[in-house]
Amino acid sequence: MTIRVVTDSTAYLPEGFADRHRVDVVPLHVLVDGRSFTDGAELGPAELVQALRGHAMVSTSRPNPEDLAERYRALLADGASEVVSVHLSRELSGTWEAACRAAERVGNVRVVDSRSTAMGLGFAVLAAARAAGEGQTGERVEAAAVETAERTATWFCVPTMEYLRRGGRIGTAAALLGTALAVKPVLHIEDGRITGVEKVRTMSRAKARLIDLASTAAGTGRARLAVHHLGAKDQATLLAEELAARLPAAAGVLVSEVGAVIGAHTGPGVLGVVVLPESVESH
């Protein structure tokens, strides 16, 4: 029995992780001034930052269900007995819905809503891939993704909520309030949606709150951590170092730049932290 794991490009796994864990990644699409690009392959973080700072019109779209169906068929034809397809929150994108439609056309495909994105999705994908590599059933691979996603917590801060407002990912009133008061919001992905935690006056204070929140979530035991950024490598590296010092029991800190799809909605300068406390079974 061979189970193959599929995800979308918003998992933003560190370089080499997808190949190493036999994860098949389907790109989402980014439109820049009406021209369509695939996330990561045709448009990377640097190009996105340049487009946003040049005031280009940037939007995103889900994969076509038929493209997903073709990917599933190819994996099944290549020897997979079943496919487990794990995606970003249905509250943030139509990707999960597209995957469900594709699965209905193909069969032998399980679709999982991670209720998150970035490494909140990525940790769930890697758990599924490990279960698949151990020869687990499709049901157990799916359960590994679901259980891991439920334990994962994600927080992030942005210099401005303007990009979230443009993309319809947060209320207009909240965006205007943030702009008017020149505050830096600390945000949380809760049950698949973006919610506000608090507003602070500086990005430095926002970063400190990310560390506090991550530390509380990780507790005193082992935890897996990830730091995300867009166009803010130095700040992300410093944040990772501070987290590692604050949480010596943590199993390292991954640093990964978000790509064009998530970056289009957060804007340059975003910093995020994802925490996955280890379960008792993982010891």
Secondary structure in CASP SS format (residue, H / E / C, confidence):
PFRMAT SS
TARGET T0000
AUTHOR 0000-0000-0000
METHOD secondary structure of the structure
MODEL  1
M C 1.00
T C 1.00
I E 1.00
R E 1.00
V E 1.00
V E 1.00
T E 1.00
D E 1.00
S H 1.00
T H 1.00
A H 1.00
Y C 1.00
L C 1.00
P C 1.00
E C 1.00
G C 1.00
F H 1.00
A H 1.00
D H 1.00
R H 1.00
H C 1.00
R C 1.00
V E 1.00
D E 1.00
V E 1.00
V E 1.00
P C 1.00
L C 1.00
H E 1.00
V E 1.00
L E 1.00
V E 1.00
D C 1.00
G C 1.00
R E 1.00
S E 1.00
F E 1.00
T E 1.00
D E 1.00
G C 1.00
A C 1.00
E C 1.00
L E 1.00
G C 1.00
P H 1.00
A H 1.00
E H 1.00
L H 1.00
V H 1.00
Q H 1.00
A H 1.00
L H 1.00
R H 1.00
G C 1.00
H C 1.00
A C 1.00
M C 1.00
V E 1.00
S E 1.00
T E 1.00
S E 1.00
R C 1.00
P C 1.00
N C 1.00
P H 1.00
E H 1.00
D H 1.00
L H 1.00
A H 1.00
E H 1.00
R H 1.00
Y H 1.00
R H 1.00
A H 1.00
L H 1.00
L H 1.00
A H 1.00
D C 1.00
G C 1.00
A C 1.00
S C 1.00
E E 1.00
V E 1.00
V E 1.00
S E 1.00
V E 1.00
H E 1.00
L C 1.00
S C 1.00
R C 1.00
E C 1.00
L C 1.00
S C 1.00
G C 1.00
T H 1.00
W H 1.00
E H 1.00
A H 1.00
A H 1.00
C H 1.00
R H 1.00
A H 1.00
A H 1.00
E H 1.00
R H 1.00
V H 1.00
G C 1.00
N C 1.00
V E 1.00
R E 1.00
V E 1.00
V E 1.00
D E 1.00
S C 1.00
R C 1.00
S C 1.00
T C 1.00
A C 1.00
M H 1.00
G H 1.00
L H 1.00
G H 1.00
F H 1.00
A H 1.00
V H 1.00
L H 1.00
A H 1.00
A H 1.00
A H 1.00
R H 1.00
A H 1.00
A H 1.00
G H 1.00
E C 1.00
G C 1.00
Q C 1.00
T C 1.00
G H 1.00
E H 1.00
R H 1.00
V H 1.00
E H 1.00
A H 1.00
A H 1.00
A H 1.00
V H 1.00
E H 1.00
T H 1.00
A H 1.00
E H 1.00
R H 1.00
T C 1.00
A E 1.00
T E 1.00
W E 1.00
F E 1.00
C E 1.00
V C 1.00
P C 1.00
T C 1.00
M C 1.00
E H 1.00
Y H 1.00
L H 1.00
R H 1.00
R H 1.00
G C 1.00
G C 1.00
R C 1.00
I C 1.00
G C 1.00
T H 1.00
A H 1.00
A H 1.00
A H 1.00
L H 1.00
L H 1.00
G H 1.00
T H 1.00
A H 1.00
L H 1.00
A C 1.00
V C 1.00
K E 1.00
P E 1.00
V E 1.00
L E 1.00
H E 1.00
I E 1.00
E E 1.00
D C 1.00
G C 1.00
R E 1.00
I E 1.00
T E 1.00
G E 1.00
V E 1.00
E E 1.00
K E 1.00
V E 1.00
R C 1.00
T C 1.00
M H 1.00
S H 1.00
R H 1.00
A H 1.00
K H 1.00
A H 1.00
R H 1.00
L H 1.00
I H 1.00
D H 1.00
L H 1.00
A H 1.00
S H 1.00
T H 1.00
A H 1.00
A H 1.00
G C 1.00
T C 1.00
G C 1.00
R C 1.00
A E 1.00
R E 1.00
L E 1.00
A E 1.00
V E 1.00
H E 1.00
H E 1.00
L C 1.00
G C 1.00
A C 1.00
K H 1.00
D H 1.00
Q H 1.00
A H 1.00
T H 1.00
L H 1.00
L H 1.00
A H 1.00
E H 1.00
E H 1.00
L H 1.00
A H 1.00
A H 1.00
R H 1.00
L C 1.00
P C 1.00
A C 1.00
A C 1.00
A C 1.00
G C 1.00
V E 1.00
L E 1.00
V E 1.00
S E 1.00
E E 1.00
V C 1.00
G C 1.00
A H 1.00
V H 1.00
I H 1.00
G H 1.00
A H 1.00
H H 1.00
T H 1.00
G C 1.00
P C 1.00
G C 1.00
V C 1.00
L E 1.00
G E 1.00
V E 1.00
V E 1.00
V E 1.00
L E 1.00
P E 1.00
E C 1.00
S C 1.00
V H 1.00
E H 1.00
S H 1.00
H C 1.00
END
